[in-house]
Amino acid sequence: MKIAVLVKAVPNPAGRPELSQDLRLKRDGRDGVLDPGDEHAVEAAVRIAEANAGEIAALSMGPTSAVAAVRRAIAMGAHRGILVSDPLLAGADALVTARVLAAALRREAYDLIIAGVESTDGSTGTLPITVAQLLELPSATFARRIELSADTIRVERQTSRGYSILECSLPCVLTVTAAANEPRYPSFKGVVRGKQARVSTLSLADLSLTPSEVGPAQKVVAATELARRSAGEILEDASLAPVRVVAMLEKAGVL
């Protein structure tokens, strides 16, 4: 079984993201990490591969520094990595990213394509389904439990009221939630393998994509910082708390 897992390098949560003058997120030369949501996708891929003698390719798009996310996926158990990187892709929106990843996926015949639900930086939640649409594949989304047979996948799809049962044929695109598994921590051997692994790099020319096909349709025209939250109010006299709480609720329009 051949599995592709889509991974993304995002700004380190421990750091402070910065915007460039053109209002794009600064990525080159930054300390990026594998998106936490994608760790669940990698873990799902590794478990399926272990049970079905599968091979996993970790696929990403981004600047050269994005290779860190691919290597992390390899350290967790992926067998090889692919990075699509091209200066013309700077500022790519979700649709362009989906087009590029779909073009990279067409180069090989995968039985299963796995992704997280959404990235922590863009949070559009649209990319995996767009990839499925471009590849004309069925999709099973928000999976919290996965069962795989010879040519069919069955999942419990997480919903606001519980879950639904979905079943579709392979090949397909699968997205997994944080409830699906607990991502493994890479072993020392895995970390070494991730650092030493050769990651294939593809350009737009390798994918036969022209600049006109990857021009972003969206543009950020302004960005402002969110207002900082004010400090909480501490009441030393517990007897005053009920009156103060009621007043705050009335001000908020709750009462």
C-alpha positions in Angstrom: 0.0 0.0 0.0 1.3 3.4 -1.0 0.4 6.3 1.4 1.0 10.0 1.0 0.7 12.2 4.1 0.4 15.9 3.6 2.5 17.9 6.1 3.1 21.6 6.6 5.8 23.6 8.4 4.3 26.3 10.6 5.8 29.0 12.8 7.1 27.6 16.1 4.3 28.1 18.6 6.9 29.1 21.2 8.0 32.0 19.0 6.3 35.2 17.8 5.1 35.1 14.1 6.1 38.1 12.1 4.7 39.7 8.9 6.8 41.1 6.1 6.1 44.5 4.5 3.8 42.8 1.9 1.8 41.3 4.9 3.0 37.8 4.2 4.0 35.5 7.1 7.8 35.4 7.3 8.9 31.8 6.7 12.4 31.8 5.1 15.1 31.5 7.8 12.5 31.0 10.5 12.3 28.2 13.0 9.4 26.2 11.6 7.9 23.0 13.1 5.6 20.3 11.8 2.0 21.5 12.3 0.6 19.8 15.4 -2.5 18.7 13.5 -0.4 17.0 10.9 1.3 14.9 13.6 -2.0 13.1 13.9 -2.1 12.5 10.1 1.5 11.1 10.2 0.6 8.9 13.1 -2.5 7.5 11.3 -0.3 6.9 8.2 2.3 5.0 10.2 -0.2 2.8 11.9 -1.9 1.9 8.7 1.5 1.3 7.0 2.6 -0.9 9.9 -0.6 -3.0 9.6 -0.6 -3.3 5.8 3.1 -3.4 4.8 2.7 0.1 3.4 5.2 2.8 2.3 4.7 6.4 3.3 5.7 9.5 1.4 5.6 12.8 3.4 4.7 15.6 1.0 4.9 19.3 1.7 5.0 22.7 -0.1 6.9 25.7 1.1 10.3 27.4 1.2 13.5 25.3 1.7 13.1 25.7 5.4 9.9 23.7 5.2 12.0 20.6 4.9 12.1 20.5 8.7 8.5 19.4 8.7 9.2 16.6 6.2 12.1 15.4 8.2 10.0 15.3 11.4 7.4 13.2 9.6 10.3 10.8 8.5 11.5 10.7 12.1 8.0 9.7 13.2 7.9 6.8 10.7 7.4 8.0 7.1 9.8 6.3 4.7 10.7 9.2 2.4 10.0 12.9 1.8 9.0 15.2 -1.0 9.2 19.0 -0.9 7.7 21.3 -3.5 9.6 24.6 -3.4 9.7 27.4 -5.9 10.1 31.2 -5.5 7.0 31.7 -7.5 4.9 30.0 -4.8 5.6 32.7 -2.2 2.3 33.9 -0.9 0.3 31.0 -2.3 -3.3 30.8 -1.1 -5.1 27.5 -0.2 -6.4 27.0 -3.7 -2.9 27.4 -5.3 -1.4 25.1 -2.6 -4.0 22.4 -3.4 -3.3 22.7 -7.1 0.4 22.2 -6.5 0.0 19.3 -4.1 -2.4 17.6 -6.4 0.1 17.9 -9.3 2.8 16.4 -7.1 0.4 13.5 -6.1 -0.4 12.7 -9.7 3.2 11.7 -10.3 2.6 8.5 -8.4 -0.4 6.2 -7.7 -1.2 6.4 -4.1 -3.8 4.2 -2.4 -4.5 6.6 0.4 -3.8 10.4 1.0 -4.0 11.5 4.6 -4.0 15.0 6.0 -4.9 16.9 9.2 -8.2 18.8 9.4 -6.7 22.3 9.1 -3.4 24.1 9.6 -2.7 26.1 12.7 -1.5 29.2 10.7 -4.1 29.4 7.9 -6.9 27.5 9.5 -9.0 27.4 6.2 -9.8 23.7 6.6 -10.4 23.5 2.8 -7.1 22.2 1.4 -7.6 18.4 1.7 -11.1 18.4 0.2 -9.9 20.7 -2.7 -7.1 18.2 -3.3 -9.6 15.4 -3.4 -11.8 17.4 -5.9 -8.8 18.1 -8.2 -7.8 14.5 -8.2 -11.4 13.3 -8.6 -11.2 11.1 -5.5 -13.7 10.4 -2.8 -13.0 11.7 0.7 -13.6 10.7 4.3 -13.2 13.7 6.7 -12.9 14.4 10.4 -12.1 10.8 11.1 -11.7 9.9 14.8 -11.5 6.1 14.1 -10.3 4.3 11.0 -10.9 0.8 9.8 -9.2 -0.3 6.5 -10.0 -3.4 4.4 -8.6 -4.5 1.1 -10.1 -1.7 -1.0 -12.4 0.1 1.4 -12.0 2.5 4.3 -14.6 3.0 7.0 -14.4 5.8 9.5 -16.2 7.4 12.4 -16.6 11.0 11.3 -16.6 13.3 14.3 -19.5 15.7 14.5 -20.9 18.3 16.9 -23.4 15.7 18.1 -21.2 12.6 18.2 -20.2 10.8 15.1 -21.4 9.4 11.7 -20.2 6.3 9.9 -18.6 6.9 6.5 -17.4 4.3 4.1 -15.7 4.9 0.7 -13.5 3.0 -1.7 -9.8 3.4 -2.2 -8.0 5.4 -3.4 -9.3 8.3 -1.3 -8.4 11.4 0.7 -8.7 11.0 4.5 -8.5 13.7 7.2 -8.0 12.9 10.8 -8.9 14.8 14.0 -6.8 15.1 17.2 -9.1 12.4 18.7 -7.9 9.8 16.2 -4.7 9.0 18.0 -1.8 10.1 20.2 1.2 10.9 18.0 4.3 9.0 18.9 7.5 10.8 19.9 10.3 10.0 17.5 12.9 7.6 18.8 16.6 8.5 18.7 17.0 6.2 15.7 14.0 7.9 14.0 15.5 11.4 14.6 18.8 10.3 13.1 17.0 8.8 10.1 15.0 11.9 9.6 18.1 14.1 9.6 20.0 11.8 7.2 17.1 11.0 4.8 17.2 12.4 1.3 14.2 14.6 0.6 13.3 15.0 -3.1 12.7 18.6 -4.1 10.3 19.5 -6.9 9.9 22.8 -8.7 6.9 24.1 -10.7 8.7 23.0 -13.9 8.9 19.5 -12.6 5.2 19.6 -12.1 4.5 21.1 -15.5 2.8 24.1 -13.9 3.0 27.6 -15.3 3.2 30.8 -13.3 -0.3 31.7 -14.5 -1.6 28.5 -12.9 -0.2 29.3 -9.5 -1.0 33.0 -9.2 -2.8 33.6 -5.9 -6.4 34.8 -6.2 -6.4 36.3 -2.8 -4.4 39.3 -1.4 -4.0 40.6 2.2 -4.6 44.3 2.1 -4.4 45.1 5.8 -3.5 43.5 9.1 -3.9 44.8 12.7 -3.0 43.3 16.0 -5.8 42.1 18.2 -6.6 44.2 21.3 -4.8 42.8 24.3 -7.1 41.3 27.0 -7.4 43.4 30.1 -6.2 42.0 33.4 -8.8 40.2 35.4 -10.5 41.7 38.4 -9.7 40.3 41.8 -12.2 40.8 44.7 -10.6 40.4 48.1 -14.0 40.6 49.8 -16.0 37.4 48.9 -19.2 39.1 49.9 -18.9 41.5 47.1 -18.5 38.8 44.4 -22.2 38.1 43.7 -23.1 41.7 43.2 -20.1 42.3 41.0 -20.8 39.1 38.9 -24.4 40.2 38.3 -23.2 43.7 37.2 -20.7 42.2 34.8 -23.4 39.9 33.3 -25.8 42.8 32.9 -23.1 44.8 31.1 -22.4 41.9 28.7 -26.1 41.7 27.9 -26.5 38.2 29.3 -29.0 39.3 32.0 
